[in-house]
Amino acid sequence: MSEKPQRQLVSKGKYVRVLGKKIGIGTAATIMATLTGISGLLILGGLYGVIEGAGGWNETKDSRTFLCGLCLMCVSAVGAWAAARFSILLFETAQAIKPVTPITDRTAHLLPLQETLVRGSEEPPIAQSDVLLRAATSGPETPPEQLLRPTVEE
């Protein structure tokens, strides 16, 4: 039984970039798969030229039609193989991108306490710029000179 992959919490900007990358790679893989199908149709066209040039349907042998059909079939077969291989590679790359979850009000509690900063809510909103940011852990107090101060742009 496979375990569900652990989702990493990221900012909303990084979430959009990761999701966009996954969608972009998936779209490119779909386009390559479509090109594989088109190459398959060209192989059939080349096969028709080979049969027609060899005197298949109307009993007339035409070496140019035969060679053009054979070349079209060979080039299309190589193109189909390359497009199919690249398409599979792109699908695997898209699947390998790890799932992420944006940080929202509902997921903020999942962040590690050591990496979370909180602002004291006892202070009135006007005086909050003077309040120092503290880690959300319980334990020994951090000396005031090691605490982060918010910056105000003027």
WONORTA-V6633 format. One record per residue. RES is the residue in one small letter. NEAR is the number of other ideal C-beta (glycine too) atoms within 10 Angstrom. Layout:
RES_NEAR, RES_NEAR
//
This chain:
m_2, s_4, e_5, k_6, p_8, q_8, r_13, q_12, l_17, v_15, s_11, k_10, g_9, k_14, y_17, v_12, r_13, v_17, l_14, g_10, k_13, k_18, i_11, g_12, i_19, g_16, t_12, a_16, a_20, t_14, i_13, m_19, a_16, t_12, l_17, t_19, g_11, i_13, s_19, g_15, l_11, l_16, i_18, l_12, g_14, g_20, l_15, y_16, g_22, v_19, i_14, e_18, g_19, a_15, g_13, g_14, w_9, n_8, e_6, t_10, k_12, d_15, s_9, r_9, t_18, f_18, l_13, c_17, g_21, l_16, c_13, l_19, m_19, c_12, v_14, s_20, a_15, v_11, g_17, a_19, w_12, a_14, a_20, a_17, r_12, f_16, s_19, i_14, l_13, l_20, f_17, e_11, t_15, a_18, q_11, a_9, i_13, k_10, p_12, v_17, t_14, p_17, i_16, t_10, d_6, r_9, t_12, a_10, h_8, l_10, l_12, p_9, l_11, q_8, e_9, t_13, l_12, v_10, r_13, g_11, s_9, e_8, e_12, p_8, p_7, i_7, a_10, q_13, s_12, d_9, v_16, l_14, l_13, r_15, a_15, a_13, t_11, s_6, g_6, p_6, e_7, t_13, p_7, p_8, e_5, q_7, l_14, l_11, r_11, p_12, t_7, v_6, e_3, e_3
//
